[in-house]
């Protein structure tokens, strides 16, 4: 599939040596031309004065980046009120998702709540049923933590084969931000957890009263009642003024517009709750209470909406990896559909239950590629192929698909979603 001499991953010294051709020691630069107007001519922005500091009281991206937006799939649901849109992963760098680009999943549209009128009630199997105002919540010790939030249906449309020709739509039901909030444990301790309590029902204030049951053990561990993300208060579409943060667990449990927590000895509406956390297997059985998100990775560039436009030569493959069970220990990249694997360069520290950025630097020889990434988390779990998952689970479920994604690159640099294992 690839030329052994040209496309193998080089050492840094060989990479720099191979890039220095025809007297140029740059990786991807070009000689200076005296007739290049982009260099020699005064551009409009070099002549006229720009706007002052009071012109944009809330900063926005450059109009040249106006294409970088969340998008929905019109045919996916009957209307946009109970639907989902997708994070533009191919256009992002680093690991933190800008607040305006975090994907949304709603069941009755966005709840617009006056924080002064909002209340959070804790009741059920507690010693002291309590109601908290926003002012009360802000008096508790707070934490700042970075975590990913992934919908269990992320990549679900790919279970039966390659379908969506964009990483935004195959993997875009995920975002990663810094949450600021109060440990849920502190609020539950204030109310006093009674013996026999094993579950917490979290309910939102939206029109459908979205509710999910969470094991008490998890609630007392690392859950947050968050009021801010990436340094500012939650956006309305992300649960303003309060949302639950359940690190590593599927996104439906991160209840937005949080208004009520009820402790009990079993999941509420047991039959309905079980169906919400069930993955139907190929033999008719089902996996129940599949809360944690398995280790997963995807190459975000090149991707179908981010083709190779520069032709052969030095290039960077980049992507994201994450695990609901811990940190990312390693990411490998394949150029030939999983026949050979090469270690990727991990960027920055690997945080618990958070996105991790990886890069792979190599020289493309202009021949077709089959790009894949495979991650290993801190528990030793290795991201499986789609065929391995299908052998265990069949094709009946759309949830928890963490199989290896394949992008096919042709000689022109165009990228297509394909199936390889």
Secondary structure, 3 states (H helix, E strand, C coil): CCCCCCCCCCCHHHHHHHHCECCECCCCCCCCCCCCHHHHCCCHHHCCCCCCCCCCCCCCCCHHHCCCCCEECCCCCCCCCCCEEECCHHHCCCCCCCHHHCCCECCCCCCCCCHHHCEEEEEECECCCEEEEHHHHCCCCEEEEEEEEECCCCCHHHCCCCCCCCHHHHHCCEEEEEEEEEEHHHHHHHHCECCCCCEEEEEECCCCCCEEEEEHHHHCCCCEEEEEECCEECCHHHCCCCEEECCCECHHHCCECEEEEEEECCCCCHHHHHHHCEEECCCCCEEECCCECCCEEEEEECECCECCCCCCEEEEEEEEEECCCCCEEEEEEECECCCCCEECEEECCCCCCCCEEEEEEEEECCCCEEEEEEEEECCCCECCCHHHHHHHHCCCCCCCCCCCCEEEECCCCCEEEECCC
